[in-house]
Amino acid sequence: MEFLTDNRIPIGGWAKAFVDWLTTNFELFFDQLANLLSGIISVLLYILQTPHPLIVIAIVTALAWWFRRSIGIAVFTCLGLLLIVNQGYWQETTETLALVLAASFVSMAVGVPLGIVAARRAWVYSIMRPILDLMQTIPTFVYLIPALILFGLGMVPGLIATVIFAIPAPIRLTRLGIISTPPSLVEAAESFGATPWQVLRKVEIPFAMPQIMAGLTQTIMLSLSMVVIAALVGADGLGVPVLRALNTVNIARGFESGLCIVILAIVLDRLFRTSDEGEGA
């Protein structure tokens, strides 16, 4: 036993050395990436916060009706967002929504192509699978530390941590959708002279679209689950009042901000879900 403890493998030291190497050699890259991600979040915040809240609520309600064609969902969206305004959490809600939308955009933009590659090349997925398992199972606070070192305090490290946690969902579900395409459809397309790119664009992706949309919904929900954790590294949003309520044991404030997160989660889920089941609820 003493032999094992006296000859520790310096895993933590290797990790620290790797982060130090990244900080030393890729400081410019991480600065530019931080500026890009911060710019995306700033644009989303400008779009959500510049108009009057009632205008934004009206637009979101109209989108809910347009996407789902359900009076119940449109009414719930309108009343839920009005309740958030009534409770005084509109600014925090828009900050959270900007973070979730940015994280979802990045996750889907990276995850869908990786899922397609993993479906086309089995050896690629065999390499990616343990990495995806690690990203989903490692405690979030572990990669918050290097994100904080590389990007500093603010919304960007919260965004990076959220993307790391959420991106396995679109990768796995996109791959599942692509490999689930019936071989007969692929063979029929190839028999008519379709190129691999045409088969992917006109056969496999349309067939996999329900799974890809399910990956988007999962990404949004996973991003919302990171709201409070992102607040620990300076990300604005509904996680801040939740964290303050926890520190001060303020039950009222904690319930109010938690309810706002629940309302936002339900609204986003109803907007992007692919199944019509329970839409009237």
Backbone hydrogen bonds, N-H to C=O, Kabsch-Sander energy under -0.5 kcal/mol:
donor,donor_aa,acceptor,acceptor_aa,energy
5,T,1,M,-2.1
6,D,2,E,-2.5
7,N,3,F,-0.8
8,R,5,T,-0.6
11,I,9,I,-2.8
14,W,10,P,-2.3
15,A,11,I,-2.3
16,K,12,G,-2.4
17,A,13,G,-2.5
18,F,14,W,-2.3
19,V,15,A,-2.3
20,D,16,K,-2.6
21,W,17,A,-2.2
22,L,18,F,-2.4
23,T,19,V,-2.6
24,T,20,D,-2.2
25,N,21,W,-2.5
26,F,22,L,-2.4
30,F,26,F,-2.4
31,D,27,E,-2.0
32,Q,28,L,-2.4
33,L,29,F,-2.6
34,A,30,F,-2.4
35,N,31,D,-2.1
36,L,32,Q,-2.3
37,L,33,L,-2.7
38,S,34,A,-2.6
39,G,35,N,-2.1
40,I,36,L,-2.0
41,I,37,L,-2.3
42,S,38,S,-2.3
43,V,39,G,-2.3
44,L,40,I,-2.1
45,L,41,I,-2.6
46,Y,42,S,-2.3
47,I,43,V,-2.3
48,L,44,L,-2.2
49,Q,45,L,-2.7
50,T,46,Y,-1.8
55,I,52,H,-1.1
56,V,52,H,-1.8
57,I,53,P,-2.7
58,A,54,L,-2.2
59,I,55,I,-2.2
60,V,56,V,-2.7
61,T,57,I,-2.5
62,A,58,A,-2.2
63,L,59,I,-2.4
64,A,60,V,-2.4
65,W,61,T,-2.2
66,W,62,A,-2.6
67,F,63,L,-3.0
68,R,64,A,-2.2
69,R,65,W,-2.2
74,A,70,S,-2.0
75,V,71,I,-2.9
76,F,72,G,-2.5
77,T,73,I,-2.6
78,C,74,A,-2.3
79,L,75,V,-2.9
80,G,76,F,-3.0
81,L,77,T,-2.2
82,L,78,C,-2.2
83,L,79,L,-2.1
84,I,80,G,-1.7
85,V,81,L,-2.0
86,N,82,L,-2.5
87,Q,83,L,-2.0
88,G,84,I,-0.5
88,G,85,V,-1.2
89,Y,84,I,-2.1
93,T,89,Y,-2.3
94,T,90,W,-2.5
95,E,91,Q,-2.1
96,T,92,E,-2.3
97,L,93,T,-2.8
98,A,94,T,-2.4
99,L,95,E,-2.0
100,V,96,T,-2.7
101,L,97,L,-2.8
102,A,98,A,-2.4
103,A,99,L,-2.5
104,S,100,V,-2.5
105,F,101,L,-2.4
106,V,102,A,-2.4
107,S,103,A,-2.5
108,M,104,S,-2.6
109,A,105,F,-2.6
110,V,106,V,-2.0
111,G,107,S,-3.2
112,V,108,M,-2.0
114,L,110,V,-1.6
115,G,111,G,-2.5
116,I,112,V,-2.1
117,V,113,P,-2.4
118,A,114,L,-2.6
119,A,115,G,-1.8
120,R,116,I,-1.9
121,R,117,V,-2.3
122,A,120,R,-0.5
124,V,121,R,-0.6
125,Y,121,R,-1.5
126,S,122,A,-2.0
127,I,123,W,-1.2
128,M,124,V,-2.4
129,R,125,Y,-2.8
131,I,127,I,-0.7
132,L,128,M,-2.8
133,D,129,R,-2.5
134,L,130,P,-2.1
135,M,131,I,-2.3
136,Q,132,L,-1.7
137,T,133,D,-1.6
138,I,134,L,-2.5
142,V,139,P,-1.7
143,Y,139,P,-0.7
144,L,140,T,-1.0
145,I,141,F,-0.9
147,A,143,Y,-1.4
148,L,144,L,-2.2
149,I,145,I,-1.9
150,L,146,P,-2.7
151,F,147,A,-2.2
152,G,148,L,-1.8
154,G,233,V,-2.5
158,G,154,G,-0.9
159,L,155,M,-2.4
160,I,156,V,-2.8
161,A,157,P,-2.5
162,T,158,G,-2.0
163,V,159,L,-2.5
164,I,160,I,-2.4
165,F,161,A,-1.9
166,A,162,T,-2.2
167,I,163,V,-2.7
169,A,166,A,-1.4
171,I,167,I,-1.6
172,R,168,P,-2.7
173,L,169,A,-2.5
174,T,170,P,-2.1
175,R,171,I,-2.1
176,L,172,R,-2.5
177,G,173,L,-2.3
178,I,174,T,-2.3
179,I,175,R,-2.6
180,S,176,L,-1.1
181,T,178,I,-1.3
185,L,182,P,-1.0
186,V,182,P,-1.4
187,E,183,P,-3.0
188,A,184,S,-2.2
189,A,185,L,-2.2
190,E,186,V,-2.5
191,S,187,E,-2.3
192,F,188,A,-1.0
192,F,189,A,-0.6
193,G,190,E,-1.7
194,A,189,A,-2.1
199,V,195,T,-2.8
200,L,196,P,-2.2
201,R,197,W,-2.6
202,K,198,Q,-2.8
203,V,199,V,-1.7
204,E,199,V,-2.3
205,I,200,L,-2.7
207,F,203,V,-1.8
208,A,204,E,-2.3
209,M,205,I,-0.8
209,M,206,P,-0.6
212,I,208,A,-2.3
213,M,209,M,-2.8
214,A,210,P,-2.0
215,G,211,Q,-2.0
216,L,212,I,-1.7
217,T,213,M,-2.4
218,Q,214,A,-2.5
219,T,215,G,-2.2
220,I,216,L,-2.3
221,M,217,T,-2.4
222,L,218,Q,-2.7
223,S,219,T,-2.4
224,L,220,I,-2.2
225,S,221,M,-1.7
226,M,222,L,-0.5
226,M,223,S,-1.1
227,V,224,L,-1.5
230,A,226,M,-2.9
231,A,227,V,-1.2
232,L,228,V,-0.6
232,L,229,I,-1.3
233,V,230,A,-1.4
234,G,231,A,-1.4
235,A,230,A,-1.9
238,L,92,E,-0.7
240,V,237,G,-1.4
242,V,238,L,-1.4
243,L,239,G,-2.5
244,R,240,V,-2.6
245,A,241,P,-2.5
246,L,242,V,-2.0
247,N,243,L,-2.2
248,T,244,R,-1.9
249,V,245,A,-0.7
250,N,245,A,-2.4
251,I,249,V,-1.0
254,G,250,N,-2.2
255,F,251,I,-2.5
256,E,252,A,-2.4
257,S,253,R,-2.5
258,G,254,G,-2.1
259,L,255,F,-2.5
260,C,256,E,-1.8
261,I,257,S,-1.7
262,V,258,G,-2.0
263,I,259,L,-2.6
264,L,260,C,-2.4
265,A,261,I,-2.4
266,I,262,V,-2.5
267,V,263,I,-2.5
268,L,264,L,-2.4
269,D,265,A,-2.4
270,R,266,I,-2.6
271,L,267,V,-1.8
272,F,268,L,-1.9
273,R,269,D,-1.6
279,E,276,D,-1.7
281,A,278,G,-1.4
